[in-house]
Amino acid sequence: MVALVMVVANPVRGRAQNAVDPVADATGAAVEGSIHQPLPEQYVWTAGTGPFKDGHKVRLSINQQIEPHYFRTTFDVGSVPTKATLYVAGPRSVQLYVNGQMALEEQNDLTQPIGMRVFTVPVESLLKAGKNTLAMKVVRGRGVNHSTNSPITVQQTLGEVLVAKIVPGGPGVFAEPLVMSGPGWKSVMNAAPGWEQVGFDDHRWNEVESLGAIESSIDMFQWNADAGLYDWPGYDGISPFLAHRSFPIHEVMSSTQGRSHFENLEALTHAGSGKEFGVYLSGTSLQAQNAPSIVVDFGRETTGRVELISDSNETARVSLQYGESYEEMAKSPYLGVNLLDIAPHQAGFGPKSSFRYAKISFVGGGPDLHFKSIDVDAIFYPVKYQGAFESSDPVLNRIWQTGAYTAHLCMQDDIWDSPKRDRGRWMGDTDVMGRTIEDVFDDHFLMEDTLDRLLGPAPVDKDVNGIPGYSAAWLTGLAQYYRQTGSKEFLRKEHDRMVELLAYVDKQFDDHSTFANKAKVWLFVDWSPELNGDTPESRRATTMEFYQAYRDAGWMLRELGDTANAEHYEQRAVGIKAGAQKYLLDASTGGFGTRWQTNAAAVLYDVADPTQYDAIWKGSLSSVGHVRYNGYAVTPYYNYYVISAMAKMGHREEALSWLRAYWGGMLAEGATSYWEAYDPDWFKSDFHSSLQADGRSGYFVSLAHGWSSGATPWLMEQVLGIQSRGAGFSEVSLRPDLLGLQWARGAEPTPQGLLKVEMKSEGLGGMALTVDLPAGVKARVAVPVSHAGAGVQVNGHPVTSTAAEAGTRAIVVLDEAGHYTFSN
């Protein structure tokens, strides 16, 4: 037998293996906290009118509660600057008065999904030396979709915030403000005539409520609520732990000059050439259709923002539109078309998002504009690749790498479902993506912060994300995190609210112990007919999810010494399985209906007994990968659970075949990260417009979605065969399986170090297997044997083993650290 040398822990090799990710190595990257000082201006709003009434969150549509709010403040100016610019953001419409004179009256475009628009107006002619008065009438912002329990985020996403400042300089100039929003400002809902005038008596007005400085909390960077603040001087909206790295344009796909002229266009793709890109405009203010423009490709999906560094003596005005696909960028950019003013010899940034393509139009300024560079400022979580997977199949290697990269793109200001949409915490996404993150990065900070914030503040009296199935996923996700890390301290921190969550969800079951949705909330299992909304199929699948959640909860409670609650929820789990077997089983098929998702949940979470696997396979899961034009779609999210259930039933080869067709299909169609939705048979000519999610299709669908990364942990779990069974990998099962590969190897991070597995085909169905086991890990290794009763040798010595899987495998127990070579 040949023992392979395991070298995946080598950092140089790790970088080469993960070349799909350009920021796999964060060495030398600039960290936000070291390059940016958070801004002092604050979000304010009229006291007592926020979105929480009697302690409960109020959901508002775009056209609800649009009565005006009135704000006033006074400020001193020593000497009037040559130029001064007033900035306001948050509201949908504004009337601005400086010293009693109207400075601006404008309305936001409500058709755009962007969270905030920055209103800008020059005010130097309205200022005076000495005391000045700023007054404004505003209507709350458009708001954006969200699902959060954070009071700050709720108020921001509902548009019930205002931020303002006057800067001594022209558009885009970052300087110390003359005045900024914060405590001391006053506001009312009903203002008397003359409210905007200098001499108006506002002593009866209340002081505003402040939510804090606009970059003071991670909760302010969620759900695209701040996407429009790209044109706010000095604003980054990036957590201090995130890192930056600039990458040049990969290709200028097209350029349009019109009556204007470009110079050194090639400099945009040749960093360090010593030449500067220049734009000579035919006028200082151009209509979009007459403006010179370039369409650029950055070569891959990137989370970040377009960065333009000016070398001009005058302000440059550009418009930006992004796209994850070329078609999205050209036809319907998710964040719309955004105007950006770039001050002379300063940097300007587009909105933070996820994209590959951008159209940049030069619509004003100059007329002679020069740029030191135009590139992408990639924004990423500086975490090391620790886990690894490599095999004889380059397609599988790319599938694994792309899943890791997709998760890395979503590791931003907490773990997001997507850096384009929704840019928020969703527990279903975190359940799958969290496995990828732990298998590859072994991250603790971002995982714990996300899980903690998802549950929300005490008392817990609602479902996670408002979805019962996501409450179940929070419990199973927490248990999975504990199995990976063994962090009892974090488990202890979550204990009280976990018990509150369990008490809340326990009220949603009927007398048969099946999920009854007594709270009448929206149910979600998958974006597939009958599996979202309150349907019998959604209830059936949700029941399966809660069975595993209750079992995991019982285990975690026992780990914390809470025996009474552990016993209660373990018994409730027994009742849920009995109820499911009695009331949810389909007598005609012997399984749980025909749907892949429901049957996968039944198998994966042990609601189904092994004696029922054959019926479930024949009646449902055997059709996975064999149905053309499937009306019952399955997302990449739930596909992870489907292929995991197939593997558990002993159909690993079929699952791997579907994995290659499904995740490999995205790669074959040009994906550089995994898409929110996919079916190999969907229309290809304009693929992005055909992707279906959220009950619709179109360019809003994300092309970098963390819930789609499940192929990466599946390869770790089913090919390398690594699955933790105890807290912090104290116990682990190893069932390596080549599944037709010539060789495979990889490493899993554990709290004690890397657990490494290598295997190589030895012909006639044999396998050369080596395992490197760190200290403190007890492993049950399922070793393939040539025939029933065959013995197993470890490092050349016979060992005791137990037959398994009808004699095709033998179980060997390892309980000491070391390097082990298996033969038989």
C-alpha positions in Angstrom: 0.0 0.0 0.0 1.2 3.5 -0.9 0.9 6.2 1.7 0.5 9.7 0.2 2.2 12.7 1.8 -0.4 15.2 3.1 0.6 18.8 2.5 -2.6 20.7 2.3 -1.7 22.7 5.5 1.1 24.4 3.6 -0.1 28.0 3.1 1.6 28.4 -0.3 -0.2 25.4 -1.6 -3.5 26.7 0.0 -3.3 29.9 -2.0 -2.6 28.0 -5.3 -5.5 25.6 -4.7 -7.9 28.5 -4.1 -6.9 30.6 -7.0 -10.6 31.1 -7.7 -10.6 33.6 -4.7 -8.4 36.6 -5.4 -8.4 37.6 -1.7 -7.7 34.1 -0.4 -4.5 35.6 1.0 -5.1 38.8 2.9 -1.4 39.6 3.5 -0.8 43.3 3.1 -4.5 44.2 2.7 -5.7 47.4 4.3 -8.1 46.9 7.1 -11.0 49.3 7.4 -10.3 50.2 11.0 -6.8 51.3 10.2 -7.7 53.6 7.3 -11.0 55.1 8.1 -12.3 57.1 11.1 -16.1 56.7 11.5 -18.1 59.8 10.8 -19.6 61.8 13.7 -22.9 62.9 12.1 -25.9 61.0 13.5 -29.1 59.5 12.3 -32.0 61.5 13.9 -35.8 61.3 13.8 -38.8 62.9 15.5 -38.9 61.6 19.1 -41.7 59.1 19.8 -42.6 58.4 16.1 -40.3 55.5 15.3 -41.4 52.1 14.0 -41.9 50.5 17.5 -45.3 51.1 19.0 -45.9 49.6 22.5 -42.8 47.5 22.1 -43.9 45.9 18.8 -42.4 46.4 15.4 -44.7 48.0 12.8 -44.3 47.0 9.2 -44.9 49.8 6.7 -45.6 49.7 3.0 -44.0 52.4 0.8 -47.1 54.6 1.0 -47.9 54.3 4.7 -47.2 56.9 7.2 -45.9 59.6 4.8 -46.9 62.6 6.8 -44.2 65.3 6.9 -41.7 65.8 9.7 -40.2 69.2 10.5 -36.7 69.8 11.7 -34.7 72.9 12.9 -31.3 73.7 14.2 -29.1 76.8 14.5 -25.3 77.0 14.1 -22.5 79.5 14.0 -20.3 80.3 11.1 -17.1 82.2 11.7 -16.6 83.3 8.1 -18.6 82.2 5.0 -16.6 79.8 2.9 -16.2 80.3 -0.8 -18.1 77.1 -1.4 -20.4 75.2 0.9 -22.5 72.1 0.2 -25.6 70.9 2.1 -26.1 67.1 2.2 -29.3 65.4 3.4 -30.1 61.6 3.3 -32.8 59.3 4.5 -36.1 61.0 3.4 -37.9 60.4 0.1 -38.6 64.1 -0.3 -37.1 67.3 1.2 -37.8 71.0 1.4 -34.6 72.7 2.7 -34.4 76.3 4.0 -31.2 78.1 5.1 -31.8 81.3 6.9 -35.5 81.3 5.8 -34.7 81.0 2.1 -35.5 77.8 0.2 -32.4 76.0 -0.9 -33.9 72.8 -2.3 -37.2 71.0 -3.0 -36.8 67.6 -4.4 -38.3 64.1 -4.5 -36.6 60.7 -4.6 -37.3 58.2 -7.4 -39.4 55.5 -5.5 -39.1 53.0 -8.3 -35.4 52.4 -7.4 -34.7 49.8 -4.7 -31.8 51.8 -3.3 -32.3 52.6 0.4 -31.2 56.2 0.6 -30.6 58.9 -1.8 -28.2 61.8 -1.0 -29.8 65.2 -1.7 -27.1 67.8 -2.4 -27.3 71.6 -2.9 -24.7 74.5 -2.8 -25.6 76.9 0.0 -22.6 79.3 0.3 -24.8 82.2 -1.0 -27.4 81.6 1.8 -24.9 81.5 4.7 -23.9 84.4 6.8 -21.2 85.1 9.4 -22.6 84.5 12.9 -25.7 82.5 13.7 -27.5 80.6 10.9 -30.8 78.6 10.9 -31.3 75.3 9.0 -34.9 74.1 8.6 -36.4 71.3 6.7 -39.6 69.5 5.9 -39.2 65.8 5.0 -41.2 62.7 4.4 -39.9 59.4 5.6 -37.7 57.4 3.2 -38.9 54.7 0.7 -37.6 52.0 2.9 -36.2 48.6 1.9 -37.2 45.0 2.5 -35.8 43.4 5.7 -36.2 40.7 8.2 -34.5 41.7 11.5 -35.2 42.1 15.2 -32.7 45.0 15.6 -34.5 48.2 16.5 -31.8 50.4 14.8 -32.0 48.4 11.6 -35.8 48.3 11.6 -36.0 52.1 11.9 -33.3 52.6 9.2 -34.8 50.1 6.7 -38.2 51.7 7.2 -36.7 55.1 6.1 -37.5 56.7 9.5 -34.0 58.4 9.7 -32.5 61.7 8.7 -28.8 62.6 8.4 -27.6 66.0 7.3 -24.5 68.2 7.3 -23.1 71.3 5.6 -19.5 70.9 4.4 -17.3 73.9 3.5 -16.4 72.9 0.0 -17.8 71.8 -3.4 -19.6 68.6 -4.2 -17.6 65.5 -3.1 -15.3 67.4 -0.8 -14.7 65.8 2.6 -14.1 68.4 5.3 -15.0 69.2 8.8 -18.8 70.1 8.8 -20.1 73.5 9.7 -23.2 71.8 11.1 -24.3 68.2 11.4 -27.3 66.3 12.6 -27.3 65.1 16.2 -28.6 65.9 19.7 -29.9 69.4 20.1 -31.8 69.4 16.8 -35.5 69.9 17.2 -38.5 68.3 15.5 -42.3 68.2 15.4 -45.0 66.5 13.3 -47.2 69.6 13.0 -45.5 73.0 12.5 -47.1 76.4 12.8 -46.8 78.9 9.9 -43.3 80.5 9.6 -41.6 77.3 10.9 -38.8 77.8 8.4 -38.0 81.4 9.3 -35.0 82.6 11.3 -37.0 84.2 14.1 -39.5 81.4 14.6 -39.9 80.3 18.2 -39.3 76.6 18.4 -38.9 76.2 22.2 -42.0 74.0 22.3 -40.5 71.6 19.8 -39.0 68.4 21.2 -35.4 67.4 20.8 -34.9 64.7 18.2 -34.3 61.1 19.0 -30.7 60.0 17.9 -29.9 56.6 16.7 -26.2 57.3 16.9 -23.4 58.1 14.5 -24.1 56.7 11.0 -21.1 54.4 11.1 -21.2 53.4 14.7 -23.0 50.1 14.5 -22.8 47.0 12.3 -26.6 47.0 12.3 -26.6 50.2 10.2 -24.9 48.4 7.3 -27.5 45.8 6.7 -30.2 45.1 4.0 -29.0 47.7 1.5 -30.5 50.3 3.8 -27.4 52.6 3.3 -26.7 51.7 -0.3 -27.4 55.3 -1.4 -24.9 56.9 0.9 -22.1 56.3 -1.6 -22.2 60.1 -2.5 -21.9 61.2 1.2 -18.5 62.7 1.7 -16.3 60.5 4.0 -18.9 57.7 4.2 -17.7 54.1 3.9 -20.3 52.1 5.8 -17.9 49.2 6.3 -17.2 47.4 9.5 -13.7 48.0 10.9 -12.7 44.4 10.7 -13.2 44.1 6.9 -10.3 44.5 4.5 -9.7 46.3 1.2 -7.8 45.3 -1.9 -7.9 47.0 -5.3 -8.0 45.1 -8.6 -7.8 46.6 -12.0 -10.3 46.3 -14.8 -10.0 43.0 -16.5 -11.4 44.1 -19.8 -12.9 47.3 -21.4 -15.7 45.6 -23.2 -16.9 48.7 -25.1 -16.5 52.4 -25.2 -18.6 55.2 -26.5 -17.0 58.7 -27.0 -19.6 60.6 -29.0 -18.4 64.2 -29.4 -16.1 63.7 -26.4 -12.7 62.0 -26.5 -10.8 59.4 -24.5 -7.1 59.3 -24.0 -5.0 56.3 -22.9 -8.0 54.0 -22.6 -5.6 51.1 -22.4 -4.2 52.4 -19.1 -7.4 51.1 -17.3 -6.3 47.5 -17.9 -2.5 48.0 -17.5 -1.9 49.1 -13.9 1.6 50.6 -13.5 2.0 51.6 -17.1 2.7 55.2 -16.1 -0.1 56.6 -18.2 -3.3 58.2 -17.0 -6.7 57.7 -18.5 -8.2 61.0 -19.7 -11.7 62.2 -20.7 -12.2 65.3 -22.7 -15.8 66.3 -22.5 -17.7 68.2 -25.2 -19.4 70.2 -22.4 -19.4 70.6 -18.6 -22.8 69.0 -18.2 -24.0 66.3 -20.6 -27.2 64.3 -21.0 -26.8 60.6 -20.4 -27.3 59.7 -24.1 -24.6 62.1 -25.2 -22.0 61.3 -22.4 -18.9 59.3 -23.2 -19.0 55.9 -21.4 -17.2 52.6 -20.9 -18.5 49.2 -20.1 -16.0 47.1 -18.1 -15.6 43.6 -16.9 -13.7 42.9 -13.7 -13.3 39.2 -14.6 -15.3 37.6 -11.8 -18.0 38.3 -9.2 -16.7 40.7 -6.6 -18.0 42.2 -3.4 -16.9 45.8 -3.3 -17.3 49.1 -5.1 -16.0 50.9 -8.1 -13.2 53.3 -7.1 -12.3 56.3 -9.2 -9.2 58.3 -8.2 -9.2 61.7 -9.7 -6.2 63.6 -11.0 -8.4 66.5 -12.2 -8.4 70.1 -11.1 -12.2 70.2 -11.3 -15.0 68.1 -9.9 -15.9 65.1 -12.1 -19.5 63.8 -12.2 -20.0 60.2 -13.3 -22.9 57.8 -13.4 -22.4 54.2 -12.4 -24.5 51.1 -13.0 -23.5 47.6 -11.9 -24.5 44.1 -13.0 -23.7 40.6 -11.8 -24.4 39.7 -15.4 -23.8 41.9 -18.5 -27.5 41.8 -19.2 -28.4 43.1 -15.7 -25.9 45.9 -16.0 -27.2 46.9 -19.5 -31.0 46.4 -19.0 -32.0 46.6 -15.3 -29.2 47.2 -12.7 -30.4 46.3 -9.3 -29.2 49.5 -7.7 -30.2 51.7 -10.6 -28.1 54.4 -12.2 -26.2 56.3 -9.6 -24.6 59.8 -9.9 -21.3 60.4 -8.1 -19.4 63.6 -7.7 -15.6 63.2 -7.4 -13.7 66.1 -5.9 -10.4 67.2 -7.5 -7.6 64.9 -6.7 -9.7 62.8 -4.4 -11.2 59.3 -4.5 -14.8 58.6 -5.3 -16.7 55.3 -4.7 -19.8 53.8 -6.1 -22.2 51.9 -3.8 -21.0 48.7 -2.1 -22.5 45.7 -3.7 -21.7 42.5 -5.6 -21.1 42.7 -9.3 -18.9 41.8 -12.2 -19.7 44.4 -14.8 -20.1 48.2 -14.6 -21.0 51.0 -17.0 -19.3 54.3 -16.2 -20.5 57.4 -17.9 -18.8 60.7 -17.6 -21.6 63.2 -17.5 -20.1 66.4 -16.2 -17.3 68.5 -14.8 -13.9 69.3 -16.2 -14.2 69.5 -19.2 -10.7 68.0 -18.9 -10.9 65.0 -16.6 -8.0 62.7 -15.6 -7.9 59.6 -13.4 -5.0 58.0 -11.8 -7.0 54.8 -11.8 -10.5 53.2 -12.1 -10.7 49.9 -10.5 -12.7 47.8 -8.0 -12.1 48.2 -4.3 -12.8 44.6 -3.2 -14.1 44.5 0.4 -13.7 41.2 2.2 -13.4 39.4 5.5 -9.7 38.7 6.0 -9.9 35.1 7.0 -7.5 32.3 6.2 -8.4 29.2 4.1 -7.7 26.3 6.5 -9.8 23.4 5.1 -9.0 21.9 1.8 -10.3 19.5 -0.8 -8.5 18.2 -3.9 -9.2 15.3 -6.2 -8.4 13.7 -9.5 -11.5 15.5 -11.0 -10.8 19.1 -11.8 -14.5 19.9 -12.1 -15.1 18.8 -8.4 -12.1 20.8 -7.3 -13.5 23.9 -9.0 -17.0 23.2 -7.5 -15.4 23.0 -4.0 -13.4 26.2 -4.5 -16.3 28.2 -6.0 -18.5 27.2 -3.0 -15.8 28.5 -0.6 -15.4 31.7 -2.7 -19.2 32.2 -2.7 -19.3 32.0 1.1 -16.3 34.3 1.4 -18.1 36.9 -0.7 -21.0 36.8 1.7 -18.9 37.2 4.8 -19.3 40.9 5.2 -20.9 43.0 7.9 -22.0 39.7 9.4 -22.9 36.7 7.3 -25.2 37.8 4.5 -27.3 35.8 2.2 -26.0 37.8 -0.7 -23.8 41.0 -1.1 -26.2 42.3 -3.7 -29.7 41.3 -2.4 -30.7 41.1 0.4 -27.4 42.0 2.2 -28.9 40.7 5.4 -28.8 37.8 7.9 -31.1 34.9 7.0 -30.9 31.7 9.1 -31.6 29.3 6.3 -28.7 30.7 4.4 -26.5 30.6 7.5 -27.4 27.0 8.1 -25.9 25.9 4.8 -23.2 28.6 4.5 -22.2 28.1 8.1 -21.1 24.6 7.3 -19.0 25.9 4.4 -17.5 28.6 6.6 -16.5 26.2 9.3 -15.2 23.5 6.9 -13.1 26.1 5.1 -12.3 29.0 7.3 -13.0 27.8 10.9 -14.4 31.3 11.7 -15.8 32.1 15.1 -16.3 35.9 15.3 -18.6 36.3 12.3 -20.5 33.1 12.9 -21.2 33.9 16.6 -22.2 37.5 15.9 -24.5 36.4 13.2 -26.2 33.6 15.2 -26.5 35.9 18.2 -28.1 38.8 16.3 -30.4 36.5 14.3 -32.1 35.4 17.5 -32.6 39.0 18.6 -33.0 40.6 22.0 -34.8 39.0 24.9 -37.5 38.1 25.4 -37.7 36.0 22.3 -41.4 36.1 21.3 -41.2 35.6 17.5 -39.6 33.2 15.0 -36.1 33.8 13.7 -36.5 35.9 10.5 -40.3 35.5 11.1 -40.2 32.0 9.7 -40.8 28.9 11.8 -38.5 26.7 9.7 -35.7 29.2 10.3 -36.3 28.9 14.1 -35.7 25.2 13.6 -32.6 26.0 11.5 -31.3 28.3 14.2 -31.3 25.5 16.7 -29.7 23.0 14.3 -27.3 25.6 13.1 -26.2 26.4 16.6 -25.8 22.7 17.3 -23.7 22.2 14.2 -21.5 25.2 15.2 -21.0 23.6 18.6 -20.0 20.3 17.0 -17.4 22.2 14.9 -16.0 24.4 17.6 -16.9 23.1 21.0 -17.5 26.7 22.2 -19.5 26.0 25.4 -19.1 29.7 26.3 -21.1 30.8 23.3 -23.6 28.0 23.9 -24.0 29.2 27.5 -24.5 32.8 26.3 -27.4 31.7 24.1 -29.1 29.4 26.6 -31.8 31.7 28.1 -33.0 33.0 24.7 -32.8 29.5 23.2 -35.2 28.3 25.9 -37.5 31.2 25.2 -37.4 30.4 21.5 -38.3 26.7 22.2 -41.2 27.8 24.5 -42.5 30.0 21.7 -42.3 27.5 18.9 -43.6 24.7 21.1 -47.0 26.4 21.1 -47.3 26.0 17.3 -47.9 22.2 17.3 -51.3 20.5 17.4 -52.5 17.6 19.6 -50.9 15.2 17.1 -47.5 16.9 17.7 -47.4 18.0 14.0 -46.7 21.6 13.1 -50.0 23.5 12.9 -48.8 27.1 12.4 -51.2 28.5 15.1 -49.5 31.9 14.8 -50.7 32.0 11.1 -47.3 33.3 9.9 -45.8 32.8 6.4 -44.0 29.4 6.1 -40.9 28.8 4.0 -39.2 25.6 3.1 -38.0 26.3 -0.4 -38.8 28.4 -3.4 -41.0 25.8 -5.0 -44.7 25.4 -5.4 -46.5 24.4 -2.2 -43.3 24.8 -0.2 -43.7 28.4 0.7 -46.8 29.9 2.2 -49.1 28.1 4.7 -49.8 24.9 2.8 -50.1 21.3 4.0 -46.7 20.5 2.3 -45.0 23.4 4.0 -46.4 22.3 7.4 -45.3 18.7 6.7 -41.7 19.6 5.9 -41.5 22.1 8.8 -42.5 19.3 11.1 -39.5 17.3 9.9 -37.2 20.3 10.5 -38.4 20.8 14.0 -37.9 17.1 14.9 -34.2 17.5 14.4 -34.2 20.9 16.0 -35.8 19.5 19.2 -33.3 16.7 19.3 -30.4 19.1 18.9 -31.8 21.4 21.5 -32.1 18.5 24.0 -28.4 17.6 23.4 -27.2 21.2 23.8 -29.3 21.7 27.0 -27.7 18.5 28.4 -24.3 19.9 27.5 -25.2 22.9 29.6 -26.5 20.9 32.5 -30.1 22.0 32.0 -31.5 18.5 32.4 -35.1 19.5 33.0 -35.5 21.4 29.8 -33.4 18.7 27.9 -35.8 15.9 29.0 -38.8 18.0 28.1 -37.8 18.7 24.5 -36.4 15.3 24.0 -39.8 13.9 24.8 -41.4 16.5 22.6 -39.2 15.2 19.8 -40.3 11.6 20.4 -43.9 12.9 20.0 -43.1 14.8 16.8 -41.7 11.7 15.2 -44.6 9.6 16.2 -47.1 12.2 15.0 -45.2 12.5 11.7 -45.2 8.7 11.2 -48.9 8.4 12.0 -50.4 11.5 10.3 -47.9 12.7 7.7 -46.9 9.4 6.0 -48.3 8.8 2.6 -49.8 5.3 2.7 -49.9 5.0 -1.1 -46.2 5.4 -1.5 -44.8 4.4 1.9 -42.9 7.7 2.0 -43.8 11.3 2.8 -45.4 12.3 -0.5 -43.5 12.8 -3.7 -41.6 16.0 -3.1 -37.9 15.9 -3.0 -37.6 18.5 -0.2 -40.0 16.9 2.2 -38.6 13.4 1.8 -35.1 14.7 2.0 -35.9 16.3 5.3 -37.6 13.1 6.6 -34.5 11.1 5.8 -31.8 13.6 6.8 -33.5 14.4 10.2 -34.4 10.7 11.0 -38.2 11.1 10.9 -38.0 8.4 8.3 -36.9 5.0 9.5 -34.3 3.1 7.3 -37.0 0.6 6.5 -38.8 3.3 4.6 -35.8 4.4 2.5 -36.6 2.1 -0.4 -40.1 3.5 -0.7 -38.8 7.1 -0.4 -36.2 6.4 -3.1 -38.7 4.8 -5.5 -41.5 7.3 -4.9 -39.4 10.5 -4.8 -35.7 10.9 -4.7 -34.8 8.4 -7.5 -36.0 11.1 -9.9 -33.5 13.7 -8.8 -31.4 14.7 -11.8 -33.7 12.8 -14.2 -36.7 15.2 -14.5 -36.6 17.7 -17.5 -38.4 21.0 -17.2 -39.3 20.3 -13.6 -42.2 22.5 -12.4 -41.3 21.6 -8.8 -38.0 23.5 -8.7 -35.4 23.0 -6.1 -33.0 25.8 -5.1 -29.3 25.3 -4.6 -30.1 25.9 -0.9 -32.3 22.9 -0.4 -30.3 20.9 -2.9 -27.7 20.5 -0.3 -30.2 18.7 2.0 -31.4 16.6 -1.0 -28.0 15.3 -1.9 -27.1 14.8 1.8 -30.3 12.7 2.2 -29.4 10.7 -0.9 -26.0 10.0 0.5 -27.5 8.9 3.8 -29.7 6.4 2.0 -26.7 4.9 0.3 -27.1 6.6 -3.0 -23.9 8.6 -3.0 -23.0 8.0 -6.6 -26.4 9.3 -7.8 -25.9 12.3 -5.5 -22.5 13.0 -6.9 -23.8 12.8 -10.4 -26.4 15.4 -9.6 -23.9 17.6 -7.9 -21.7 17.6 -11.0 -24.7 18.4 -13.2 -26.2 21.0 -11.0 -23.3 23.0 -9.4 -21.0 22.0 -12.4 -23.8 23.2 -14.7 -23.5 26.7 -13.2 -19.8 26.7 -13.8 -20.3 25.5 -17.3 -22.6 28.5 -17.9 -19.9 30.9 -16.8 -20.6 31.3 -13.1 -17.7 32.5 -10.9 -19.8 32.2 -7.8 -23.0 30.2 -7.1 -26.4 31.6 -8.0 -29.4 32.0 -5.8 -31.5 29.9 -8.0 -30.8 27.4 -10.9 -32.1 24.6 -12.9 -30.0 23.1 -15.7 -33.0 23.2 -18.1 -33.9 26.9 -17.6 -33.6 29.2 -20.7 -30.0 30.0 -21.6 -30.1 32.8 -24.1 -30.5 35.4 -21.3 -29.9 33.1 -18.4 -30.1 35.8 -15.6 -33.6 36.9 -16.6 -34.7 33.3 -16.4 -33.5 32.5 -12.8 -36.4 32.1 -10.4 -36.6 33.0 -6.8 -38.9 34.8 -4.4 -41.8 33.6 -6.6 -40.6 35.5 -9.6 -37.8 35.7 -12.1 -35.4 38.3 -13.3 -32.2 40.2 -12.8 -32.9 40.9 -9.1 -31.9 37.2 -8.5 -28.5 37.1 -6.9 -25.5 35.5 -8.7 -23.5 35.2 -5.4 -25.7 33.6 -2.8 -24.3 31.9 0.3 -27.1 29.4 0.6 -25.9 27.9 -2.7 -22.5 26.8 -1.4 -23.6 23.4 -0.1 -21.6 21.4 -2.6 -18.5 22.4 -0.7 -19.4 20.8 2.7 -21.0 17.9 0.9 -17.6 17.0 -0.6 -16.0 17.2 2.8 -18.8 15.1 4.4 -19.3 12.4 1.7 -16.0 12.1 -0.2 -13.5 12.8 2.5 -16.2 11.4 4.8 -15.6 13.8 7.7 -18.5 14.4 10.1 -18.2 15.7 13.6 -20.5 13.9 16.1 -19.3 15.5 19.4 -18.6 18.9 20.7 -15.6 20.4 19.0 -14.8 17.3 17.1 -14.3 15.3 20.3 -16.0 12.5 18.3 -15.9 12.2 14.6 -17.1 9.7 12.0 -14.8 9.1 9.0 -16.3 7.4 6.0 -14.0 8.2 3.1 -15.4 7.3 -0.4 -13.7 7.8 -3.7 -17.0 7.4 -5.6 -15.2 6.6 -8.8 -12.3 9.1 -8.3 -8.7 8.1 -8.7 -7.6 10.0 -5.7 -8.8 12.6 -3.2 -7.4 14.4 -0.2 -8.2 17.2 2.1 -8.2 18.7 5.5 -10.8 19.8 8.1 -10.0 22.4 10.7 -10.8 21.3 14.3 -10.1 23.1 17.6 -7.1 20.7 18.0 -5.7 21.2 14.5 -6.2 19.9 11.0 -7.8 16.5 10.5 -6.4 15.2 7.2 -7.7 12.4 4.9 -6.0 11.0 1.8 -7.1 8.1 -0.4 -6.1 6.6 -3.6 -7.6 3.9 -5.8 -5.6 0.7 -5.8 -7.6 -1.1 -8.4 -10.2 -3.8 -8.2 -12.2 -1.5 -5.8 -9.4 -1.2 -3.3 -8.3 2.0 -1.6 -5.1 3.3 -0.1 -6.1 5.3 2.9 -4.2 7.6 5.4 -5.6 9.7 8.2 -3.8 12.3 10.3 -5.7 12.7 13.5 -5.1 15.7 15.9 -5.1 15.2 19.7 -8.4 15.1 21.5 -10.3 13.6 18.6 -11.9 10.1 18.8 -12.6 8.8 15.3 -14.7 5.9 14.1 -13.2 5.1 10.7 -15.4 3.2 8.3 -12.7 1.4 6.2 -13.6 -0.2 2.9 -12.8 -3.9 2.9 -12.5 -6.4 0.0 -15.0 -8.9 1.5 -17.1 -9.5 4.6 -15.0 -10.5 7.5 -11.8 -9.1 6.1 -9.4 -7.8 8.7 -7.9 -4.3 8.9 -4.3 -3.3 9.5 -3.3 0.1 10.8 0.3 1.1 10.3 1.0 -2.5 9.4 -0.5 -4.1 12.5 -3.9 -5.9 12.8 -6.5 -4.1 14.8 -9.9 -4.9 16.1 -12.8 -3.9 13.8 -16.5 -4.2 13.6 -18.3 -5.2 10.4 -20.6 -2.5 8.9 -22.7 -1.9 5.8 -23.4 -5.5 5.0 -19.7 -6.4 5.4 -18.4 -3.9 2.8 -16.8 -1.8 5.5 -15.1 -2.3 8.9 -15.3 0.2 11.7 -11.9 1.0 13.4 -11.8 3.3 16.4 -8.9 5.7 16.8 -8.5 7.7 20.0 -4.9 9.0 19.9 -3.3 11.6 17.8 -1.1 10.3 14.9 -0.6 9.4 11.3 -2.5 6.2 10.3 -2.2 4.1 7.2 -4.9 1.5 6.6 -4.7 -1.7 4.7 -6.5 -5.0 4.6 
